Structure formats: structure tokens, C-alpha cells
Amino acid sequence: MATDRAILIVFTFATASLARADVITSFSGSTLVVIGDDTADAVQIQSASDGVSVVGVDGTLVDGSSASVTLPAVQRLTVKLGRGADRLTIRHLDLARKLDVHAGSGNDRVVLNGVRAGWTHIVTNDGNDRVSIEESSRFTRLAVDTGDGDDLVLLDTVRISSDLDVVTREGDDDVDVVATDVGDDVDVELGDGDDEVVLTDVAFHDDTDLDGGSGDDEAFFFGCVWIGGDMDAGGFGDDGWWWFGL
């Protein structure tokens, strides 16, 4: 008598395992370059006992590995992150030369805590971005450009020996400057949108230019706001000015 038999055939396919490097580092002379991909990278760059350490956070790999990378004698730092909601934190870093940060489009977060550097340039491109610079950070010159989107720029306890330039472009933006000293000119361009600028206990030693652009903009001054040169405020003609002295 014939019997039915079930035959199970199993196919096994060989797959190639590729190391994924969310950020890649390179070092030449005294310049460290960190380049990200188009995923949501999360990176922390900080001072270490033997140099500058680059650490991946929340699964981000550094040079294809989950281990941190440490390089000695770094005097200049360039960070270029691609598209995606990137998070970059730079902590307690002392750079003798320039700091460049470029984040691609996406809702990016850039945090500088206790950083000392020369000419510092931060660009986050389009997206709802947050740039926070705190903890007695010091720069020769500082420029921040957040691109289009609803952005927040916070400077708290910062010292800048030369110029401060902040550009937020189109969107509903907030710029807060607290307990900050700027040795030369200040230029804040808020762009189109309903924007807000808040100055609290600041000293600007030369000319100050605040441009609210089009939209319903407001400016709040708290505590002691000292401006050593001329002050020019455009785009706030029909909008709100609020002074709260000592």
C-alpha cells in the first residue's frame, strides 16, 4: 500500500555581514574631522585624559565599532552630520583653533557645554533645531545659523571676545541670551515668522543689530542689559517690546 510522505526542504542562504559606521573619524595634523551618515546620529565629543574622545550614543557606531575613539593633541574640530534628527553634544573641550559644526536637514540638537574654542561656526540647516551653548563656554567669535524651521538658540553664561552672529531664518524662532558677554558687535536676524528674542543680564560692548523680520515678533529685556555702541532694531515696529529692569 502506498503511503504519502511529506518532504521538507530547507534552503540556507549565505548573507554578508557589513559593519555599519554611523560616524567616521579622521585626523590630520591637529585637526579632527567627524563625518556622519544620513541616519539619526547621536554623538558625544568630550575631553579625555589622553586627548579628545568621540563616543557613539544610543546605538550610533564610531568607525564601525561601539567603542569610543580617542585622539591626542586636537586643536581644531570639524563635525559634519548628514540628514536626519542628529544629536551632538560637545563637553568640556579646549580647542586652540576653530570649531565647525554642520548638521544636515532634520530636527537636530546641538549642545556645547564648557567649550573653549577660537572661531566657532554652527550650521543646522532646515528643521526644528535646538542649539544650546552653556556652562561658561568661551569663543573668539561665534556664528550660529539654524536654517528654516521653528528653532531655539540658547546662550547661557557665554563669553565671546569678538562678534556674535545669530541667523534663524524662516519659522517661529526663539533666541535667548543669558549672562553673556560679547566683546564686539552683535547681529541677530530672526527671519520671517513669529519670533522672540530674550536678553537677560548681558553686556554687548559694541554695536547691536536686532532684526525681527516679518511676523509678530517680541523682544524681552530682563535685568541689566548693557550695550556699548549703537543699537538698531528692525522688524519690531508694530510688535512687542518689553523691558524689565533691576
C-alpha atoms as an extended CHARMM CRD file, in Angstrom:
* protein
*
       246  EXT
         1         1  MET       CA              0.0000000000        0.0000000000        0.0000000000  PROA      1               0.0000000000
         2         2  ALA       CA              1.3470000000        3.3770000000       -0.9680000000  PROA      2               0.0000000000
         3         3  THR       CA              1.9490000000        5.9120000000        1.7820000000  PROA      3               0.0000000000
         4         4  ASP       CA              2.1960000000        9.6920000000        1.4850000000  PROA      4               0.0000000000
         5         5  ARG       CA              5.3990000000       11.2640000000        2.6870000000  PROA      5               0.0000000000
         6         6  ALA       CA              5.9160000000       14.9510000000        3.3920000000  PROA      6               0.0000000000
         7         7  ILE       CA              9.3020000000       16.1920000000        2.3100000000  PROA      7               0.0000000000
         8         8  LEU       CA             10.7380000000       19.2950000000        3.9820000000  PROA      8               0.0000000000
         9         9  ILE       CA             13.3750000000       21.1390000000        2.0360000000  PROA      9               0.0000000000
        10        10  VAL       CA             15.3040000000       23.8360000000        3.8430000000  PROA      10              0.0000000000
        11        11  PHE       CA             17.2650000000       26.4170000000        1.8570000000  PROA      11              0.0000000000
        12        12  THR       CA             20.0730000000       28.2600000000        3.6090000000  PROA      12              0.0000000000
        13        13  PHE       CA             21.3210000000       31.4720000000        2.0790000000  PROA      13              0.0000000000
        14        14  ALA       CA             24.6700000000       32.9640000000        2.9550000000  PROA      14              0.0000000000
        15        15  THR       CA             24.4320000000       36.6250000000        3.9570000000  PROA      15              0.0000000000
        16        16  ALA       CA             27.2080000000       39.1290000000        4.1820000000  PROA      16              0.0000000000
        17        17  SER       CA             27.5410000000       40.9800000000        7.4830000000  PROA      17              0.0000000000
        18        18  LEU       CA             28.6120000000       44.5540000000        6.9270000000  PROA      18              0.0000000000
        19        19  ALA       CA             29.9180000000       46.7630000000        9.7020000000  PROA      19              0.0000000000
        20        20  ARG       CA             27.8250000000       49.9100000000        9.9510000000  PROA      20              0.0000000000
        21        21  ALA       CA             29.6620000000       53.1460000000       10.7230000000  PROA      21              0.0000000000
        22        22  ASP       CA             27.2510000000       55.9350000000       11.5950000000  PROA      22              0.0000000000
        23        23  VAL       CA             30.1420000000       58.3610000000       12.0630000000  PROA      23              0.0000000000
        24        24  ILE       CA             33.6730000000       58.1540000000       10.7300000000  PROA      24              0.0000000000
        25        25  THR       CA             36.6780000000       59.9600000000       12.1900000000  PROA      25              0.0000000000
        26        26  SER       CA             39.8370000000       61.1840000000       10.5150000000  PROA      26              0.0000000000
        27        27  PHE       CA             42.8190000000       63.0050000000       11.9680000000  PROA      27              0.0000000000
        28        28  SER       CA             45.4480000000       65.0680000000       10.2010000000  PROA      28              0.0000000000
        29        29  GLY       CA             47.9800000000       67.3590000000       11.8280000000  PROA      29              0.0000000000
        30        30  SER       CA             45.9890000000       68.7270000000       14.7480000000  PROA      30              0.0000000000
        31        31  THR       CA             42.5480000000       68.6210000000       13.0600000000  PROA      31              0.0000000000
        32        32  LEU       CA             39.9030000000       66.0410000000       13.9820000000  PROA      32              0.0000000000
        33        33  VAL       CA             37.0770000000       65.5220000000       11.4630000000  PROA      33              0.0000000000
        34        34  VAL       CA             33.8990000000       63.6030000000       12.3680000000  PROA      34              0.0000000000
        35        35  ILE       CA             31.5400000000       62.7860000000        9.4720000000  PROA      35              0.0000000000
        36        36  GLY       CA             28.0860000000       61.2550000000        9.9270000000  PROA      36              0.0000000000
        37        37  ASP       CA             25.7050000000       59.4710000000        7.5850000000  PROA      37              0.0000000000
        38        38  ASP       CA             22.0630000000       60.1610000000        6.6790000000  PROA      38              0.0000000000
        39        39  THR       CA             20.6150000000       58.3310000000        9.6770000000  PROA      39              0.0000000000
        40        40  ALA       CA             19.8060000000       59.9090000000       13.0320000000  PROA      40              0.0000000000
        41        41  ASP       CA             23.3000000000       60.0660000000       14.5320000000  PROA      41              0.0000000000
        42        42  ALA       CA             23.8820000000       60.6630000000       18.2550000000  PROA      42              0.0000000000
        43        43  VAL       CA             27.4500000000       61.6100000000       19.1440000000  PROA      43              0.0000000000
        44        44  GLN       CA             29.2320000000       62.9580000000       22.1950000000  PROA      44              0.0000000000
        45        45  ILE       CA             32.6640000000       64.5560000000       21.8700000000  PROA      45              0.0000000000
        46        46  GLN       CA             34.4760000000       65.3120000000       25.0960000000  PROA      46              0.0000000000
        47        47  SER       CA             37.8080000000       65.8420000000       26.7570000000  PROA      47              0.0000000000
        48        48  ALA       CA             39.6720000000       62.7270000000       27.8860000000  PROA      48              0.0000000000
        49        49  SER       CA             42.8290000000       62.2600000000       29.9170000000  PROA      49              0.0000000000
        50        50  ASP       CA             44.7700000000       61.3510000000       26.7690000000  PROA      50              0.0000000000
        51        51  GLY       CA             43.0720000000       63.6320000000       24.2140000000  PROA      51              0.0000000000
        52        52  VAL       CA             39.6170000000       64.0810000000       22.7080000000  PROA      52              0.0000000000
        53        53  SER       CA             37.1230000000       61.2210000000       22.8310000000  PROA      53              0.0000000000
        54        54  VAL       CA             34.3430000000       60.5590000000       20.2770000000  PROA      54              0.0000000000
        55        55  VAL       CA             31.5440000000       58.4270000000       21.7340000000  PROA      55              0.0000000000
        56        56  GLY       CA             28.5130000000       56.9660000000       19.9660000000  PROA      56              0.0000000000
        57        57  VAL       CA             25.2380000000       57.2070000000       21.8840000000  PROA      57              0.0000000000
        58        58  ASP       CA             22.0350000000       55.1550000000       21.5740000000  PROA      58              0.0000000000
        59        59  GLY       CA             23.4790000000       52.6740000000       19.0880000000  PROA      59              0.0000000000
        60        60  THR       CA             25.4920000000       55.0770000000       16.9640000000  PROA      60              0.0000000000
        61        61  LEU       CA             28.7640000000       53.4860000000       15.8940000000  PROA      61              0.0000000000
        62        62  VAL       CA             32.1160000000       55.2430000000       15.6290000000  PROA      62              0.0000000000
        63        63  ASP       CA             34.3690000000       53.9120000000       12.8600000000  PROA      63              0.0000000000
        64        64  GLY       CA             32.1910000000       50.7980000000       12.7190000000  PROA      64              0.0000000000
        65        65  SER       CA             32.5110000000       49.9900000000       16.4140000000  PROA      65              0.0000000000
        66        66  SER       CA             30.5370000000       50.6250000000       19.5840000000  PROA      66              0.0000000000
        67        67  ALA       CA             33.8070000000       51.5640000000       21.3350000000  PROA      67              0.0000000000
        68        68  SER       CA             34.8400000000       55.2020000000       21.6530000000  PROA      68              0.0000000000
        69        69  VAL       CA             37.7300000000       56.6780000000       19.6600000000  PROA      69              0.0000000000
        70        70  THR       CA             40.2840000000       58.9180000000       21.3890000000  PROA      70              0.0000000000
        71        71  LEU       CA             42.8050000000       61.0990000000       19.5880000000  PROA      71              0.0000000000
        72        72  PRO       CA             45.5900000000       63.2310000000       21.1140000000  PROA      72              0.0000000000
        73        73  ALA       CA             46.6420000000       66.8450000000       20.5360000000  PROA      73              0.0000000000
        74        74  VAL       CA             43.4330000000       68.0190000000       18.8370000000  PROA      74              0.0000000000
        75        75  GLN       CA             43.4310000000       71.7780000000       18.2210000000  PROA      75              0.0000000000
        76        76  ARG       CA             40.7050000000       72.0500000000       15.5790000000  PROA      76              0.0000000000
        77        77  LEU       CA             37.4140000000       70.1310000000       15.3050000000  PROA      77              0.0000000000
        78        78  THR       CA             35.0740000000       69.7630000000       12.3280000000  PROA      78              0.0000000000
        79        79  VAL       CA             31.7910000000       67.8420000000       12.6190000000  PROA      79              0.0000000000
        80        80  LYS       CA             29.6490000000       67.1670000000        9.5280000000  PROA      80              0.0000000000
        81        81  LEU       CA             26.4060000000       65.2620000000       10.1210000000  PROA      81              0.0000000000
        82        82  GLY       CA             24.0590000000       64.2490000000        7.3200000000  PROA      82              0.0000000000
        83        83  ARG       CA             20.2960000000       64.2900000000        7.0420000000  PROA      83              0.0000000000
        84        84  GLY       CA             18.2620000000       63.0050000000        9.9580000000  PROA      84              0.0000000000
        85        85  ALA       CA             17.4320000000       64.0670000000       13.5010000000  PROA      85              0.0000000000
        86        86  ASP       CA             21.0060000000       64.2720000000       14.7800000000  PROA      86              0.0000000000
        87        87  ARG       CA             22.1390000000       64.8810000000       18.3530000000  PROA      87              0.0000000000
        88        88  LEU       CA             25.5960000000       66.2850000000       19.0080000000  PROA      88              0.0000000000
        89        89  THR       CA             27.0000000000       67.0890000000       22.4440000000  PROA      89              0.0000000000
        90        90  ILE       CA             30.4570000000       68.6270000000       22.9190000000  PROA      90              0.0000000000
        91        91  ARG       CA             31.5620000000       68.7670000000       26.5430000000  PROA      91              0.0000000000
        92        92  HSD       CA             34.4820000000       70.3570000000       28.4000000000  PROA      92              0.0000000000
        93        93  LEU       CA             36.6400000000       70.7160000000       25.3190000000  PROA      93              0.0000000000
        94        94  ASP       CA             39.5050000000       73.1870000000       24.9380000000  PROA      94              0.0000000000
        95        95  LEU       CA             40.4270000000       73.8720000000       21.2960000000  PROA      95              0.0000000000
        96        96  ALA       CA             43.1940000000       76.2910000000       20.4000000000  PROA      96              0.0000000000
        97        97  ARG       CA             41.7920000000       76.7770000000       16.9130000000  PROA      97              0.0000000000
        98        98  LYS       CA             38.4920000000       76.6090000000       15.0120000000  PROA      98              0.0000000000
        99        99  LEU       CA             35.3030000000       74.6520000000       15.7540000000  PROA      99              0.0000000000
       100       100  ASP       CA             32.9810000000       73.8800000000       12.8110000000  PROA      100             0.0000000000
       101       101  VAL       CA             29.6420000000       72.0840000000       13.1810000000  PROA      101             0.0000000000
       102       102  HSD       CA             27.4310000000       71.3410000000       10.1640000000  PROA      102             0.0000000000
       103       103  ALA       CA             24.2360000000       69.3120000000       10.6290000000  PROA      103             0.0000000000
       104       104  GLY       CA             22.0940000000       68.3770000000        7.6530000000  PROA      104             0.0000000000
       105       105  SER       CA             18.3510000000       68.8420000000        7.3300000000  PROA      105             0.0000000000
       106       106  GLY       CA             16.2770000000       67.3360000000       10.1360000000  PROA      106             0.0000000000
       107       107  ASN       CA             15.2920000000       68.1820000000       13.6950000000  PROA      107             0.0000000000
       108       108  ASP       CA             18.7970000000       68.5000000000       15.1220000000  PROA      108             0.0000000000
       109       109  ARG       CA             20.0850000000       69.1020000000       18.6550000000  PROA      109             0.0000000000
       110       110  VAL       CA             23.5000000000       70.6880000000       19.2120000000  PROA      110             0.0000000000
       111       111  VAL       CA             24.7500000000       71.1890000000       22.7790000000  PROA      111             0.0000000000
       112       112  LEU       CA             28.0420000000       72.8080000000       23.7950000000  PROA      112             0.0000000000
       113       113  ASN       CA             28.8550000000       72.6750000000       27.5000000000  PROA      113             0.0000000000
       114       114  GLY       CA             32.0410000000       74.1690000000       28.8830000000  PROA      114             0.0000000000
       115       115  VAL       CA             33.6910000000       74.5050000000       25.4500000000  PROA      115             0.0000000000
       116       116  ARG       CA             36.5650000000       76.8640000000       24.6750000000  PROA      116             0.0000000000
       117       117  ALA       CA             37.4940000000       77.4500000000       21.0480000000  PROA      117             0.0000000000
       118       118  GLY       CA             38.5820000000       80.0650000000       18.5340000000  PROA      118             0.0000000000
       119       119  TRP       CA             36.3210000000       80.9940000000       15.6030000000  PROA      119             0.0000000000
       120       120  THR       CA             33.2010000000       78.8180000000       16.0590000000  PROA      120             0.0000000000
       121       121  HSD       CA             30.5960000000       78.2310000000       13.3370000000  PROA      121             0.0000000000
       122       122  ILE       CA             27.4090000000       76.1720000000       13.8660000000  PROA      122             0.0000000000
       123       123  VAL       CA             25.0020000000       75.4300000000       10.9760000000  PROA      123             0.0000000000
       124       124  THR       CA             21.9780000000       73.1230000000       11.4210000000  PROA      124             0.0000000000
       125       125  ASN       CA             20.1230000000       73.6650000000        8.0990000000  PROA      125             0.0000000000
       126       126  ASP       CA             16.3460000000       73.1440000000        7.7480000000  PROA      126             0.0000000000
       127       127  GLY       CA             14.3110000000       71.5590000000       10.5280000000  PROA      127             0.0000000000
       128       128  ASN       CA             13.1000000000       72.3520000000       14.0320000000  PROA      128             0.0000000000
       129       129  ASP       CA             16.5390000000       72.6790000000       15.5950000000  PROA      129             0.0000000000
       130       130  ARG       CA             17.8750000000       73.3680000000       19.0840000000  PROA      130             0.0000000000
       131       131  VAL       CA             21.2890000000       74.9150000000       19.7300000000  PROA      131             0.0000000000
       132       132  SER       CA             22.2950000000       75.2840000000       23.3820000000  PROA      132             0.0000000000
       133       133  ILE       CA             25.6370000000       76.7540000000       24.4870000000  PROA      133             0.0000000000
       134       134  GLU       CA             26.1930000000       76.8410000000       28.2360000000  PROA      134             0.0000000000
       135       135  GLU       CA             28.5000000000       76.3210000000       31.2210000000  PROA      135             0.0000000000
       136       136  SER       CA             30.9490000000       79.1950000000       30.7570000000  PROA      136             0.0000000000
       137       137  SER       CA             31.8050000000       78.3910000000       27.1490000000  PROA      137             0.0000000000
       138       138  ARG       CA             34.2700000000       80.8460000000       25.5750000000  PROA      138             0.0000000000
       139       139  PHE       CA             34.9280000000       81.6870000000       21.9250000000  PROA      139             0.0000000000
       140       140  THR       CA             36.9110000000       84.1470000000       19.8820000000  PROA      140             0.0000000000
       141       141  ARG       CA             33.9190000000       84.5890000000       17.5790000000  PROA      141             0.0000000000
       142       142  LEU       CA             30.5900000000       82.7430000000       17.3720000000  PROA      142             0.0000000000
       143       143  ALA       CA             28.2020000000       82.3630000000       14.4150000000  PROA      143             0.0000000000
       144       144  VAL       CA             25.0000000000       80.2560000000       14.5280000000  PROA      144             0.0000000000
       145       145  ASP       CA             22.7300000000       79.5990000000       11.5110000000  PROA      145             0.0000000000
       146       146  THR       CA             19.7450000000       77.3060000000       12.1240000000  PROA      146             0.0000000000
       147       147  GLY       CA             18.1380000000       77.4120000000        8.6830000000  PROA      147             0.0000000000
       148       148  ASP       CA             14.3590000000       77.3020000000        8.1440000000  PROA      148             0.0000000000
       149       149  GLY       CA             12.1160000000       75.8030000000       10.8070000000  PROA      149             0.0000000000
       150       150  ASP       CA             10.9380000000       76.5470000000       14.3380000000  PROA      150             0.0000000000
       151       151  ASP       CA             14.2850000000       76.8860000000       16.0910000000  PROA      151             0.0000000000
       152       152  LEU       CA             15.6390000000       77.6540000000       19.5410000000  PROA      152             0.0000000000
       153       153  VAL       CA             19.0520000000       79.1950000000       20.2320000000  PROA      153             0.0000000000
       154       154  LEU       CA             20.1620000000       79.4660000000       23.8650000000  PROA      154             0.0000000000
       155       155  LEU       CA             23.3730000000       81.1260000000       25.0820000000  PROA      155             0.0000000000
       156       156  ASP       CA             23.8250000000       80.9370000000       28.8520000000  PROA      156             0.0000000000
       157       157  THR       CA             26.9660000000       82.1450000000       30.6140000000  PROA      157             0.0000000000
       158       158  VAL       CA             28.9940000000       82.5440000000       27.4140000000  PROA      158             0.0000000000
       159       159  ARG       CA             31.9800000000       84.8050000000       26.7480000000  PROA      159             0.0000000000
       160       160  ILE       CA             32.8000000000       85.9270000000       23.1840000000  PROA      160             0.0000000000
       161       161  SER       CA             35.8120000000       88.1540000000       22.6760000000  PROA      161             0.0000000000
       162       162  SER       CA             34.7910000000       89.3550000000       19.1920000000  PROA      162             0.0000000000
       163       163  ASP       CA             31.4740000000       89.1710000000       17.2500000000  PROA      163             0.0000000000
       164       164  LEU       CA             28.2610000000       87.2230000000       17.8170000000  PROA      164             0.0000000000
       165       165  ASP       CA             26.0790000000       86.4300000000       14.7690000000  PROA      165             0.0000000000
       166       166  VAL       CA             22.7910000000       84.5000000000       15.0250000000  PROA      166             0.0000000000
       167       167  VAL       CA             20.5750000000       83.7580000000       11.9850000000  PROA      167             0.0000000000
       168       168  THR       CA             17.3900000000       81.6870000000       12.3870000000  PROA      168             0.0000000000
       169       169  ARG       CA             15.6940000000       82.3200000000        9.0100000000  PROA      169             0.0000000000
       170       170  GLU       CA             12.0530000000       81.3640000000        8.3070000000  PROA      170             0.0000000000
       171       171  GLY       CA              9.9610000000       79.8910000000       11.1220000000  PROA      171             0.0000000000
       172       172  ASP       CA              8.7640000000       80.7060000000       14.6420000000  PROA      172             0.0000000000
       173       173  ASP       CA             12.0850000000       81.0770000000       16.4320000000  PROA      173             0.0000000000
       174       174  ASP       CA             13.3100000000       81.8400000000       19.9480000000  PROA      174             0.0000000000
       175       175  VAL       CA             16.7220000000       83.3360000000       20.7430000000  PROA      175             0.0000000000
       176       176  ASP       CA             17.6090000000       83.5360000000       24.4610000000  PROA      176             0.0000000000
       177       177  VAL       CA             20.8840000000       85.1570000000       25.5870000000  PROA      177             0.0000000000
       178       178  VAL       CA             21.5450000000       84.9900000000       29.3340000000  PROA      178             0.0000000000
       179       179  ALA       CA             24.5050000000       86.2030000000       31.4270000000  PROA      179             0.0000000000
       180       180  THR       CA             26.6230000000       86.5600000000       28.2970000000  PROA      180             0.0000000000
       181       181  ASP       CA             29.4220000000       88.9930000000       27.4440000000  PROA      181             0.0000000000
       182       182  VAL       CA             30.2500000000       89.9090000000       23.8160000000  PROA      182             0.0000000000
       183       183  GLY       CA             33.3780000000       91.9620000000       23.1960000000  PROA      183             0.0000000000
       184       184  ASP       CA             32.3800000000       93.4060000000       19.8100000000  PROA      184             0.0000000000
       185       185  ASP       CA             29.3060000000       93.5370000000       17.5320000000  PROA      185             0.0000000000
       186       186  VAL       CA             26.0700000000       91.5380000000       17.9490000000  PROA      186             0.0000000000
       187       187  ASP       CA             23.8960000000       90.7300000000       14.9210000000  PROA      187             0.0000000000
       188       188  VAL       CA             20.6520000000       88.7250000000       15.3770000000  PROA      188             0.0000000000
       189       189  GLU       CA             18.4870000000       88.0350000000       12.2820000000  PROA      189             0.0000000000
       190       190  LEU       CA             15.2580000000       86.2090000000       13.1310000000  PROA      190             0.0000000000
       191       191  GLY       CA             13.8010000000       85.9590000000        9.6170000000  PROA      191             0.0000000000
       192       192  ASP       CA             10.1250000000       85.5410000000        8.7320000000  PROA      192             0.0000000000
       193       193  GLY       CA              7.7760000000       84.1250000000       11.3510000000  PROA      193             0.0000000000
       194       194  ASP       CA              6.5330000000       84.9040000000       14.8570000000  PROA      194             0.0000000000
       195       195  ASP       CA              9.8190000000       85.2070000000       16.7130000000  PROA      195             0.0000000000
       196       196  GLU       CA             11.0210000000       86.0480000000       20.1940000000  PROA      196             0.0000000000
       197       197  VAL       CA             14.3540000000       87.3580000000       21.4390000000  PROA      197             0.0000000000
       198       198  VAL       CA             15.1490000000       87.4890000000       25.1660000000  PROA      198             0.0000000000
       199       199  LEU       CA             18.1910000000       89.2850000000       26.6000000000  PROA      199             0.0000000000
       200       200  THR       CA             18.8840000000       88.7750000000       30.3140000000  PROA      200             0.0000000000
       201       201  ASP       CA             21.8430000000       90.2990000000       32.1600000000  PROA      201             0.0000000000
       202       202  VAL       CA             24.0300000000       90.7400000000       29.0830000000  PROA      202             0.0000000000
       203       203  ALA       CA             26.8810000000       93.0700000000       28.1130000000  PROA      203             0.0000000000
       204       204  PHE       CA             27.4030000000       93.8560000000       24.4180000000  PROA      204             0.0000000000
       205       205  HSD       CA             30.4590000000       96.0810000000       24.0970000000  PROA      205             0.0000000000
       206       206  ASP       CA             29.8580000000       97.4870000000       20.6110000000  PROA      206             0.0000000000
       207       207  ASP       CA             27.0410000000       97.8520000000       18.0560000000  PROA      207             0.0000000000
       208       208  THR       CA             23.9300000000       95.6670000000       18.3200000000  PROA      208             0.0000000000
       209       209  ASP       CA             21.5700000000       94.8860000000       15.4280000000  PROA      209             0.0000000000
       210       210  LEU       CA             18.2940000000       93.0260000000       16.1130000000  PROA      210             0.0000000000
       211       211  ASP       CA             16.2220000000       92.2150000000       13.0110000000  PROA      211             0.0000000000
       212       212  GLY       CA             12.8580000000       90.5580000000       13.6620000000  PROA      212             0.0000000000
       213       213  GLY       CA             11.9200000000       90.2050000000       10.0070000000  PROA      213             0.0000000000
       214       214  SER       CA              8.2460000000       89.8920000000        9.0990000000  PROA      214             0.0000000000
       215       215  GLY       CA              5.7600000000       88.3890000000       11.5400000000  PROA      215             0.0000000000
       216       216  ASP       CA              4.5580000000       89.1180000000       15.0680000000  PROA      216             0.0000000000
       217       217  ASP       CA              7.8570000000       89.4410000000       16.9180000000  PROA      217             0.0000000000
       218       218  GLU       CA              8.6120000000       90.2620000000       20.5410000000  PROA      218             0.0000000000
       219       219  ALA       CA             11.7340000000       91.3780000000       22.3730000000  PROA      219             0.0000000000
       220       220  PHE       CA             12.1520000000       90.9620000000       26.1390000000  PROA      220             0.0000000000
       221       221  PHE       CA             14.9300000000       92.6330000000       28.1430000000  PROA      221             0.0000000000
       222       222  PHE       CA             15.4640000000       91.4530000000       31.7240000000  PROA      222             0.0000000000
       223       223  GLY       CA             17.8590000000       92.6500000000       34.4180000000  PROA      223             0.0000000000
       224       224  CYS       CA             20.8990000000       94.6310000000       33.2960000000  PROA      224             0.0000000000
       225       225  VAL       CA             21.2100000000       94.9140000000       29.5080000000  PROA      225             0.0000000000
       226       226  TRP       CA             24.2940000000       96.9760000000       28.6310000000  PROA      226             0.0000000000
       227       227  ILE       CA             25.0470000000       97.9960000000       25.0340000000  PROA      227             0.0000000000
       228       228  GLY       CA             28.2900000000       99.8780000000       24.4900000000  PROA      228             0.0000000000
       229       229  GLY       CA             27.6610000000      101.0130000000       20.9050000000  PROA      229             0.0000000000
       230       230  ASP       CA             24.6950000000      101.8340000000       18.6860000000  PROA      230             0.0000000000
       231       231  MET       CA             21.5500000000       99.7370000000       18.7580000000  PROA      231             0.0000000000
       232       232  ASP       CA             19.4750000000       99.1590000000       15.6200000000  PROA      232             0.0000000000
       233       233  ALA       CA             16.2050000000       97.2170000000       15.8580000000  PROA      233             0.0000000000
       234       234  GLY       CA             14.2780000000       96.4140000000       12.6730000000  PROA      234             0.0000000000
       235       235  GLY       CA             11.1240000000       94.3900000000       12.1530000000  PROA      235             0.0000000000
       236       236  PHE       CA              9.7780000000       95.1970000000       15.6230000000  PROA      236             0.0000000000
       237       237  GLY       CA              7.9310000000       98.3990000000       14.6510000000  PROA      237             0.0000000000
       238       238  ASP       CA              4.3890000000       97.1460000000       15.3320000000  PROA      238             0.0000000000
       239       239  ASP       CA              5.3850000000       94.3310000000       17.6360000000  PROA      239             0.0000000000
       240       240  GLY       CA              6.1080000000       93.9870000000       21.3400000000  PROA      240             0.0000000000
       241       241  TRP       CA              8.9890000000       95.5000000000       23.2850000000  PROA      241             0.0000000000
       242       242  TRP       CA              9.1700000000       94.5400000000       26.9390000000  PROA      242             0.0000000000
       243       243  TRP       CA             11.7040000000       95.9520000000       29.4280000000  PROA      243             0.0000000000
       244       244  PHE       CA             12.0710000000       94.5300000000       32.9260000000  PROA      244             0.0000000000
       245       245  GLY       CA             14.8240000000       96.3460000000       34.8030000000  PROA      245             0.0000000000
       246       246  LEU       CA             16.5310000000       95.5790000000       38.0800000000  PROA      246             0.0000000000
